[in-house]
Amino acid sequence: MMIPDGIEDEEKWLAEGIAGIQHNAFYMHRALDANNLREVLKYSAQMLSELRTSKLSPHKYYELYMRAFDELRKLEMFFKDESRHGVSIVDLYELVQHAGNILPRLYLLCTVGSVYIKSKEAPAKDVLKDLVEMCLGVQHPIRGLFLRCYLAQISRDKLPDIGSEYKGDSDTVVDAVDFVLQNFIEMNKLWVRLKHQGPGRSREKLEKERSELRDLVGKNLHVLSQIEGVDLEMYKDTVLPRILEQVFPDEYHLQTLETLLGACPLLQPTVDIKTVLSQLMDRLSNYAASSTDVLPEFLRVEAFAKLSSAIGRVIEAQVEMPIVGAITLYVSLLTFTLRVHPDRLDYVDQVLGACVKKLSGKPKLEDSKAKKQVVALLSAPLEKYKDIVMALTLSNYPRVMDHLDNETNKVMAMVIIQSILKNTSCISTADQVEVLFELIKGLVKDLDGTDVEELDEEDFKEEQNSVARLIHMLYNDDPEEMLKIICAAKKNIMNGGPKRLPFTVPPLILSALGLIRRLQGREGDLTGEEVPATPKNIFQILNQAIEALTTVPSPELALRLYLECAEAANDCDLEPVAYEFFTQAFVLYEEEITDSKSQVTAIHLIIGTLQRMNVFGVENRDTLTHKATGYSAKLLKKPDQCRAVYACSHLFWVDDLDGIKDGERVLLCLKRALRIANAAQQMINITRGSSGPVTLFVEILNKYLYFFEKGNPQVTSAAIQALIELITTETKSDSTAPDAVSDPFFASTLRYIQFQKQKGGAMSEKYDSIKV
Amino acid sequence: MDFLVGAFKPPCNVSISFVDTKTRKQVPLKKDNGQTIMVPLFQSQENIIGEVLIEPTQGKKFEHNGVKIELLGQIVVLVIGGLSHYTWPDSILASSVLFSSVAELYFDRGNFYDFTSLVRELDVPGELFERKTYQFEFSTVEMPHESYNGINVRLRYILKVTIGRNYISNIVECQDFVVRNFTPPPSINNSIKMEVGIEDCLHIEFEYGKSKYHLKDVIIGKIYFLLVRIKIKNMELEIRRRESTGSGPNTYVETETLAKFELMDGAPVRGESIPVRLFLSPYELTPTYRNINNKFSVKYYLNLVFVDEEDRRYFKQQEITVYRLLES
C-alpha cells in the first residue's frame, strides 16, 4: 500500500518528538528524585522544546502535547512541595522566566502559576491576568492554541468563581469571566489566523485542521458556562456583547446572521445593541472587502435585507434611542452596502430613505454628534463612487440634506464640492446641474433663517472660491447641452446676492466664453440662426449676467468682463455685439468708476482691448478711440494723464498687415503727452522748487523710438534728436537732483540707440542721423 | 656565597593579610593564569588595614634596602594600539612560529597604567634576623573605578610589598582585591519609546519601561505591531556588551552577546502587542563604565531582533545604562 510521503514524514517527526520528550523526561525524573531544582528546570525546558516543532499537523501535535502534559503534572507536584526544592513560590515564578525560549518558558510559567494561585500568596486574578497576558508572546497559531489550551486547563479549578476558595475580596466572578473571555478571544484570533497560513497547504487540508482545533477553542465556552457566578444579567450585559463583538470568525457571523439579528430587538434597552450591531456590520464589511470570493455568500444569505430590517426593528423597538444612535446604525449599514453591493445604488437610496423617514417630522438636528454622523452618511457614497453623478441620482440624498441645519448643510456642500474637485468628475447635463445646485444651495444662496451675525470672511471666501472652481467642472462637449448647463448654472448663481456674485459670475462668464470659442472653432458645422447655441445668444445671456454684477456693485469686475466679452465678440466677427459691450464698459467707466486709481487701471484695460479690436468699422472705431483718448486726458493726476495719452497712440497704429496706421494722430498723441509731461514738470517746479525726475520724458522718448522703428513717417529723427537734447539739458540742470530710476532708464535708452546705430543694416541707416 | 644563595632561593617568605579577613565578603577573581581565587571585596573610601609578615627562610639574616607596601589601581590594556603600526622584520613575517611568539610577547606584556598609587614605608634599610610583622593602613582610599575583567582590558587593584635589595632583584609579593562601587537609584529614569520600521514591510512601536537598570533589575516593556507585511518567524531581545579600548584610530571594540531571549514565537498581525519581561539577574553584567581614565568604556545595549522565515534578521539597538544598586 502506498503511503503519501507527507504522512510518512509526519509519523517520523512525531516519533522523533516523542523520543525527545521521553529522553529529557528521563533525566527530569532523575533530577526530581534528587530534588535538584536546577537540573529539573534544565531538563523540563529541554523536554518542552520538542513542542516548538512546526512540522506536525494539529492532530499529531496534540499527541505530542499530551505526552508533555503528563510530564508537566509531575513537575507541578514537585513545584508544589517547597521542602523539596527550597525555593519560595514567588522566586520560582521568577526563576522559570529565565528560560531563553519562549514556549518552554510559558509552559513552565503556567505550571508554576497554577501552584502560585493554590498557594494563595497572590490574588488569583493577578496571576491569571499575568499568565493570559504573557501568553501573547506565542503568536504561532497551533503552538499558541495549545499553550492557551494548557492555560485554560490548569486554571479551570482555580477561577475566582462564586463558591470557589479563590474568590477573595478583590477577586470577583467578573475577573473569572474576564480571564476566560480574554483567553477565548485570543484563541479565536489564533484559530482564525490558521486560515491565512502560508501557501503550499491545500485549502481542504487547512479546513480539516481548523475543524480539529475548533474543539480546543470551544472548551472555553464550556468553562464559561460552568462559572456559576455568571447569571443571566451578566451574560446579557457583559458576556454576550463581547462574544458577539469579537470572537466569532466573520463567516460564522454571516451564516448565523438571522438568528443573531432576531435576538437583537429582544434585548433590553440597557444593552448597547447599537454598538454591537454597528461593529458587526463594520466587521462584515471588512470581511467583504478582504476578498471578492466571499461576496456571493453575502448575496446568498441576503445580508442586506436582513440587516436592513433588523435595524428597522431595533430602532422601532428602542424608542428611547437617541437620534445619533439611529444614524450611526444607518452609517454602518451604508458602509456595509457600499462594500458588499457597490452596484446596488437602490440599496444606498433605500438606506438614505430610511434615514429620511427617521428624521422626518423632527426639528432640524441640533446634536453635533448626530450632525457629524449625517455628514458621514452622506460622504460615504461620494468616497465610494468618487463620482458625484451617482449621488445625484439618489433621490433621497437631497432630502437627507434638508434635515441639516444651515451650517452643517454648508459643511456637506463643501464635502460634495471637494469630492468633485478631487476626482475631477464632470457634471455633464443640465439636470445634474440642477440637482447639484439644489444640494449645495447652502453655499449658493442665502437660506431662510441664516444667522444675521457676521460670517467669517475667510471661510466665506473659501466657500465661494470652491463654488467658483466647481463651475468649471460643469462641462459637456456638446454645445447644446453645454448651453443648457450654463443657463441652469446662471439661474442658480443669479440668486446668490451681492456678496456671492463677484465670486461666481466670472467663472460662469469664462466658461461661457469657452463655449463661444469652441463654437467659433466649428463654425462650419452650424446651420443658420435657428440653432440656439450661437455665440450671439450666449452673448445675450452673458450681458444679463454681467449686468447683475454692476448692480452689486462691482463695476471694476464688470468692466473687465465686458471687455473680455467684447474681445470674444470681436473674434466671432460680431461687430454690433462688440460695440454694445464696449458701450457698456464706457458707461460703467463714466458712471460707476469714480476712484482715480481704478480709473487708471480701467482706462488702460480699455485701451489695451480696443487696440486689439479689428471688427469695427471706421465710424465705430473713431467713436470709441475718441472716447478713450478723451478719458485719458481727463485723468486726475498729470503723470497718469500723460501715460494714458501716450498709450492711446497705439490705438492709431496697429502693427498688423491690414491694421490701421494713422501716423499723424499717433504724433498728436505723443505731442500731447509731451505737453502734459512738461506741465507736470512745471507743477513740480512750482510746488517743490526743484525739477522732478525725467521719467515721463524718457518713457515718451521710448514711444517715439518705437514708432520711428515701425516706420511712422511723422516721427522723425529730428524730433527724436530734439527730445534727447531736451532730456539731457533737463537732467544736467542744477535744479534737478539725480534720480535712481530715471537716470539709468535714460542711459540705457541711449545705449539702445547707440546699439541700433552700430548693428548695421537698414535700421542703422535709419538711426544714422540721430546723434547721442 | 650569601649572594649566590640569595639569588637562587628567596631569602624570606612574604605574606599579606587583612585585618578583617573573617568578616569581609570574598568574591571570586579570575587570575591571568585562568585560576579563580577568592579575594576580599572593598568599595571606595574604605580603610584598607592589615599586616605584612616577613619570615626569613632557615632563620638566616639578610640585608635589605627598606620595605614598602603600595596600593595600586591599574588598568591593563591587553591589545596594544601600536601593534598595527609596528613594522615587522621580514624574517619574522617569514616564520609563523616566530610571529606568534612575538605577538604573545606583545600581548603578555600589556600596557599598565596606574591611576592610583599609594605607598607606605614599612622599614628603613637594615638587616632582618627573624620573622617580623608590619602593620599597614590605607585610610579612606579613593577607588573610583570598579575592578573589571574584560576581553581587551582589565582594571585591577593590588597590594604590593617590595623588599629592596642591593645588586640583586627586589623581592616582590602581591595581593589582589576587588572593588565594587554602588550607586543610588537614578533620579531621572525615562522610558525608551520609539516607533521604527521598514517602509511598507514592518512598523513597530517599542517601549522599555526604563533606560537605566540595576544589575538585578527586570526589563519590562511591550512591542506593538503597527504594520506587518513580512513573515516573522520569531522575535528576540538580546543584551549586548560593547567594550571599547583605546581612543581615536586605535580604538578596539569587542561586542559580546550576553543574552538571547525569545520574546515571540510566530508571526503577529497588525495591532498585536507583545509583552517584554526580561530578568537581568541570570546574566553576568557589570555596570556601564563610561570612559574610565580615558582608557576604556563598557556599554550595554538592548537589541531587538526580528527573524523572518527566510532567516533574514532585522534589528534595532538601544543603549541602556546599567548600574550597581546597593544591596540591602
Interface residues (C-beta under 8 A of the other chain):
Chain A: R52 E94 Q97 H98 G100 N101 I102 L103 R105 E133 M134 L136 G137 V138 Q139 H140 P141 R143 G144 K189 R193 G198
Chain B: K231 N234 A259 K260 F261 E262 L263 M264 D265 G266 A267 P268 V269 E272 S273 I274 P275 R277 F279 S281 P282 E309
